[in-house]
Amino acid sequence: MAEKAHGPEPGRASIYDIARAAGVNPSTVSRALNNRDRIGNETRLRIQRIAEELGYQPSDIARSLATNRTVTIGVVVPSFSDPTVGAVLAGIERQANDAGYRVLISTSKRDRDRELEIVQDFQRRRVDGVIIVTSHVRSTYEVFQKTLDVPLVVNGHEESRPDIAVVATDDRLSLRTAVQHLVDLGHSHLSYLGVEDRPNSNTTRLTAIQKAVLAYGTPVALTVVNPEGSSDLERGLAGYKILRSSGSTAVICYNDMTAIGVMSAAQRAGDEIPRDISVVGFDDIDIVAHLSHPLTTTRQPFYRMGRESVDCVLDLIAGGPKRHIVVPSRFVIRETTGPPSH
């Protein structure tokens, strides 16, 4: 008895193997597997069933040539040391993988020119879309529009311009809530401790605080401190002496790391939180709920923002509109805020 011929190894079948098994031309197989026109539905389903039975796995290169897509999303982050970046990336990777996309990640080191170079490199690699977690988009987006031809989504900053696809939280509402909380506690002199290396987000947060302060009928003083330092923690440490000498009894910090620096400096100075100074952060990174004085802060939904960014860029890849998605944040009151002692 003749030995039965073996079929291709699972996962090694080609479109030619499928064509032989189905009794059709390879071009017909290609149209069926890519859901193209000019093929009957019954034939399409039969070919797809045979491909599944043979364990056919399409080549990424072949699929890229056939669809003019690489099934890849490029992501630019400001720094891997930023504790908020990991949560955003986790959301991006999960949503991208669920949609069958790979992710390429690179860091701009908060440098505007490097950010542009990375996006240009992504375009040369023929990524299908780009997500930028950045602080420089306002000053570089015009360059992107003139030089790039790739769907682009900005994550993390609220923009009112309709020509930018954005996923962000409402910093203004969160900070207005923070100011109201402190004024309701009896504070009449606040400070804002900012950072100068992220001018867009820093300006947005400062402007929101200034408008909130002006909205009150009773006078509320505001001191702005932008200390130097190689890290946010160092800026918080350096800024504490300045804001205390100003006479303010409460400080709203650019983020949680600057707030941790302020709290550390207060402890070194022998001051007690919140009796001597109330401290408010921004982001709600994991550590701040477990400090000796758990931090009052704004909780940013970073993981969700990452997932929404992928949905937004996939919409653009499919030819959809540039959406502006605002994900709600939440003000969390803990133990670092209280009434002033004088």
HELIX and SHEET records of a PDB file:
HELIX    1   1 ILE A   15  ALA A   22  1                                   8    
HELIX    2   2 PRO A   26  LEU A   33  1                                   8    
HELIX    3   3 ASN A   41  GLU A   53  1                                  13    
HELIX    4   4 ASP A   60  THR A   67  1                                   8    
HELIX    5   5 VAL A   85  ASP A   98  1                                  14    
HELIX    6   6 ARG A  112  ARG A  124  1                                  13    
HELIX    7   7 VAL A  137  THR A  147  1                                  11    
HELIX    8   8 ASP A  171  LEU A  185  1                                  15    
HELIX    9   9 PRO A  199  LEU A  214  1                                  16    
HELIX   10  10 ASP A  232  SER A  245  1                                  14    
HELIX   11  11 ASP A  256  ARG A  268  1                                  13    
HELIX   12  12 ASP A  286  HIS A  290  5                                   5    
HELIX   13  13 PHE A  302  ILE A  317  1                                  16    
SHEET    1   A 6 ARG A 102  THR A 107  0                                        
SHEET    2   A 6 THR A  72  VAL A  77  1                                        
SHEET    3   A 6 GLY A 129  VAL A 133  1                                        
SHEET    4   A 6 LEU A 152  ASN A 155  1                                        
SHEET    5   A 6 ALA A 165  THR A 169  1                                        
SHEET    6   A 6 HIS A 324  VAL A 327  1                                        
SHEET    1   B 4 ALA A 221  VAL A 225  0                                        
SHEET    2   B 4 HIS A 189  LEU A 193  1                                        
SHEET    3   B 4 ALA A 250  CYS A 253  1                                        
SHEET    4   B 4 SER A 278  VAL A 280  1                                        
SHEET    1   C 2 THR A 297  ARG A 299  0                                        
SHEET    2   C 2 ARG A 330  VAL A 332 -1                                        
END                                                                             
